[in-house]
Amino acid sequence: MKKLLCLSLVAVLASILTGCNGKKSDKEVTLVMAEVNPEGTISAEMDKAFKEKVEELSGGKIKVDLKFGGTLGDEQTIMELLTKPHSTIQLERISAFNLASYGCEKSMLLAIPFTFSSKNHFWNFANSSLADQVLAEPYEKNVGIRGLFFGEEGFRHFFATQPLTSIEDFNGRKMRVTSDPVMLGIAHGLKTNPVSVNFSDLYSALQTGVADGAEQPIANYLANHFHRIAPYMILDGHTLGVTEVIIAAEAWDSLSENQQKILIEAGKYAGEVCRKFSQEAEDKAMMQLEADGAKFTAVNDITPWQEACADIITKSANIAPELYKEILDFSK
C-alpha cells in the first residue's frame, strides 16, 4: 500500500513538472548572469537589453539576475562553473575566442585575425543560419553550455605603457593575452612574450610591470581605465571582439520549450541593440580617450600584420576550411 502511495505521489509530481501533455511547464525561474565588464560598456548594455526582454516576454516568470564588473569572477572562471552540475551561475557573456579552449572549433574561426573586414560583415554572419550552427556547437559536443546569441564590442587593438608606433615595437614586450590558441598565436606571431593575467588583475599588472601591455576594444579600454597607466594604443584591429551569451546546458534543459524560445527571441533583440549601440559607444570613447591624453597610432597597411599572423591564420582556418570560407563570404 505504501509503495503504491509513493508511486502515485511520484506520478503527480511528474505531471505537475511536465504538464498534462508531457511537456515541461513554464515554471518561475531566476537565472544568474555574469558580465566581466562594468555598466555602461557595449556588452553591459546588450546584457541589460537581454534581461529586460526576457522578463518582458516571460511575463516575469524568468528573471535574470545580472551581475556586472567581474563580481562573480573572470570569463574563464565562470565558464568552468557553467560546465559543472548545479552551477550557481547559469548565464555568461563571454568572448568567443575563449570557447576555443573547450573544443569549440567553429567559435575559434570567429577569432582568427583579420577575418571580419567590417562590423557589417560580422552582422551579416551573426544574423544567418550559419551563426545558429556555431551557437549550437558546444551543446552538441556536450561541453556543458549552449550559445544563445552573438554580440560584438568593436575591433580589438593592442595598448601599452610605452609607445606602440609599429609592428616592430612588439618585439620582446610582455603582452597580456588570453590563453586560447588563437590569441597566443597572434602574440607569438608579433614576437611578444605573452603573459597570463586574470582580467580582474590586469590593471595592477600594468602598474607593476608584470605586463607591458594588453589588447581590448576601444570602449572597454576606456571603461576599465587602462589608458591611465597604458596610454599608447595602436589601431591594428587584429580581431573583432565577437562575444556570445551562453547558458549552462543543465539550465537550458530545465526550461520549457516556450521558455527556450523566449531566450532565443530576447537574444535576437539584444543583438540588434548591440549593433546600434556599438559604433556610437566606440566613437564617444575615442573622443574621451583623446581628451584624457591617450595616444593613438593608425595602421594604414595591415599586410605586415597579416604576414606576421599567417601561421595562426592558416592553422586555425584549416580546422574547418569550407565553413571559414562561408564566413568570409558574408563580406560580399
URLIN-V490901 format. One record per helix or strand of 3 or more residues. SS is the DSSP state (H for helix, E for strand). FROM is the first residue (numbers start at 1). TO is the last residue. Records with the same first field share a line. If there is no record, write none. Layout:
SS: FROM-TO, FROM-TO
This chain:
H: 2-18, 42-57, 75-82, 96-102, 105-109, 119-126, 129-140, 167-170, 181-189, 199-208, 218-223, 226-228, 249-254, 257-291, 303-308, 310-317, 321-329
E: 29-34, 62-67, 91-95, 145-160, 174-176, 193-195, 213-217, 232-248, 295-298
